[in-house]
């Protein structure tokens, strides 16, 4: 019953109500399931070949006083790679600098393959042997031929809606969600 509720993406409170199991116990089981899924996903091979969309996003409260956008206080920076017609790889990063992102990219995508990005922080990719295509969101450009990051943007939208359903999550368990 707990596994079925987990697969249906129910909250621990809703699962506790349906199953009659204490909410804290449900949370404990859900945490164990998420940790196991996380461990298994780390064992999968790198994405390596194909066409990829790369983008970064910031997770946290919708409204934070102070600076908005990149670097907003209290937001968690997350970097993602989407293999077109394939899987998504995301990781929490301390900051979205070119140096921090390049090590992730080089560890997951073999040189010589196509990468699509927005116009931010990805200038060094051409020098490192990738076919690199960019769209410039700051110039109101979102698609140029086959070049876009709409798949990755759709993933961010889904991920943020999903986490909002659970009223967010703690920074310690963020990577498991």
Secondary structure, 3 states (H helix, E strand, C coil): CHHHHHHCCCCHHHHHHHHCCCHHHHHHHHHHHHHHHHHHHHHCCCCECCEEEEEEEEECCCCCCCCCCCCCCCCEEEEEEEECCCCEEEEECCCCCHHHHHHHHHHHECCCCEEEEECCCCHHHHHHCCEEEEECHHHCCCCECCECCHHHHHHHHHHHHHHHHCCCCCCCCHHHC
